[in-house]
Amino acid sequence: MTDDTSDEARVSLSISTPGNSGAMQKAKETTQLDERRIATDVGRGIVPPYNPETLASFQELNETHQACLRKKARYECGYGFDIVPHPSADSPDPDGDAYQAVNNFWHGSDSKWSIGPENTTAATPEEVLELSRLDYHGIGWASLEILVEGDGTPVGLAHVPSATTRVRKTTTEIETANGETREEIESGHGYVQIRQGRRRYFGEAGDRYGDDPTFVDKETGEVASSAEDLPNGPANELLFIPNPSPLSLYYGIPDWVASMRTMAADEAAQEMNHDMFDNLGIPHYAIKVYGGTLTEESKQELRELQQNLKGQRYRTAILEVDGFEFQSDDPLAEGDPSDVEIEFEPLGATDQGDMEFQEFRERNEHEIAKVHSVPPILINVTGTSNRSNSQEQTREFAKNVIEPEQAKFEARLYRILHQTALGVEDWTIDFELRGGDNPREEASVARQKIQAVRGAVPVNRALEMVGEDPLPEDHPIDGDETLVANVGADFESDETEMQASRPEAAPPEENKVGTRAGLSVELDNPLNPDEVRTDMMAFDSSNLVSGLYDRQTRDLYIRFHGDPTDRIYVYLDVPEETWQGLKDASSHGSYHADHIKWDFVYEELTDTTGWPQIGA
C-alpha cells in the first residue's frame, strides 16, 4: 500500500459478499461477445462459414463420402428406437398418461412424419430422423420442423433440407455519443428457409411454450408474444441442431471438411480416367517426323488415321512415305522418300500409370473413411480387413463413434419435444445400437454381478444374464424359484474351472463365433485321386499339440496344451498357404501367434474324443 493520499494515488477497494449485493450474483446467460459480421437485412440469415449447397454437392461427386454419410446416419437412428424411462425417473408407470402422450407423438395413428413440403409422401420417424442426421454430418446442421395441431400440441416432425435453412439475426444502426453510427446486434428470432428466391420463416424450437411465449410470422418473420398479433399466422418451430465447432457460433461445420482436397484430387483422377475410357483405351500420341516436313494434306491424313482408330478393337496402319507430298522448299523434295521417318510415341496410359491410379484411389478412400471415423469394411473397402478384425472395427465404431452421437441426439429430442412441448419428464427414447454387442464381455460382467450378490439370483434369471437358455420344465431344479446360491458352488466353480483350463496361447475370446460338438471331418475322403482332403501334423511346441487342416472346408483344427485338459479350436476360412506356413515354421507357436491367432474367427470343440491323437 502507499501513504500518498492524493487523488491520483488513492485506491478504492469494494468487497461484496453473497447476500449483501448483486455484484457477485451468477449470470444466467453467457456474457461472451457475439459475431459482428452478419447479414443486416431482416429477410436474410447469417452467412454460413461454408456454402451449404457446395457441401451438399460433394455427396454427388464422391461415392466414398456418400457411403460414409449414409452409414453413420443409418447406424445412428435408422434401426429404430424404444421409449424408455429417463435415467432420472423413479419407476414411471408405462400405462400412465405421460407414456401415452410420448407414444402417441412417435407412433400414434394421428402422428405425422414428412420428408418434404406439404402433400409429399408420408414417411416414418426413422426416415425423417435419418435424413436429418445425413444433413448433420454432410452439411453441419440438422433442421426438423415441428408439426403441431391447432392448440400447439406437437404431432410429428418434417425434414427440412439444411442446405436451405439459415439462422436469423438482425442488426440496427445506432448513433454514438460522438455522433458516429455503428451497427448493434439485435436478438432476432428463429430461422428462414430460402428456396428459389422464396422465403419461409420458422420460430425457435420451444419458444411458444412457457410463461413468456414468442411467435414468428410465417410470411414476414415478425415477432410477437401472441399468435393472434401476427397477420399471416404463426410459423412452425424448427429444431435446429448444429454440429458444434469453435469456428462458427451459429452453424455447425461437418467433420469431413478437412478432406475436401482429397475429394477434389480423387475427382480429378476419375476425370482423367474417364477421359481415357472415353478414348477407348487409346493414349494420346506425339507424332514425330524425321527427315522432312509433312504438307497440311499429309497432316490431315494422319489426324483422320488417329480418329478412325477410336472405336475399333484392332487396326493395322501402314504409312507409305511416298504417299506424302514434300514442300517445294524442302531439301528432301528431290531425295529418297525412304529417308523420312515417322514415329508414334504414347504420352501416357502405361501399365505403371494404371497401377498408380488404383493405389491413389485406394489411398483416397481410406483418407475419406478415416476423417469420417467409418471402418473401411463398412463401405466395402476390404483391402485391410478380415473376418476377425472387421468385427472389432465395427464394434469400436458403434461404441466410440455412433453411441455418443445417439446420446446427444436423444438428449436434444427429449429436452425440446418431451420436456418442453409435451411436458413429459419421465420418458425418453433410446436408439438401437447395431454392432456394439460383445456377448463375451457382457456375459463376464453378468457373472461378476451374480457373484457380487453371492448367487442371490434365480437360476433362470442368471442364465438369461449370461446369454443362455433357461432350464427345461422337466429339469429337477426349479429355475424360476431356486437361487444360484442354493444350487451349491457349481455355478462359480464350473466357471472357474473353465477359465483355468483355457490355454494361455488360445485365441482371443472376442473372435469366438460358436462351438462344435466334435470333429466332423471324414479323414479318408479324397478330393481327387491325387490329393487327400485332410493334412495333419504333430508340433514340437510348448503351446501347440497338433493340427489338422481340411482342404475342402478350409477349417484349421489346432489342439492346445491345457491344464488339466487339452482344448481344440477350429479356425475358419484359413488359406492352405497359412497352414503350410505353420508346418514349415521354425517355431510353430510363434507363427500361430503372429499369423493365425488374431487374424481368424474360430469355434471351440466341446467334444474332443474324436480327435486323432497325434502327438497327444
Secondary structure by P-SEA (a helix, b strand, c coil): cccccccccbbbbbbbcccccccccccccccccccccccccccccccccccaaaaaacccccaaaaaaaaaaaaaaccccccccccccccccccccaaaaaaaaacccccbbbbccccccccccaaaaaaaaaaaaaaccbbbbbbbbcccccccbbbbcccccbbbbbbbbbbbccccbbbbbbcccbbbbbbcccbbbbbcccccccccbbbbbcccccccccccccccccbbbbbbcccccccccccccccccccaaaaaaaaaaaaaaaaaaaaaccccbbbbbbccccccaaaaaaaaaaaaaaccccbbbbbbbcccccccccccccccccccbbbbbbbccccaaaaaaaaaaaaaaaaaaaaaaccccccccccccccaaaaaaaaaaaaacccaaaaaaaaaaaaacccccccccccbbbbccccccccaaaaaaaaaaaaaaacccccaaaaaaaaccccccccccccccccccccccaaaaaaaaaaaaaccccccccccccccccccccccccccccccccbbbbbbcccccccccccccccbbbbbcccccbbbbbbbccccaaaaaaaaacccaaaaaaccccccccbbbbccccccccccc
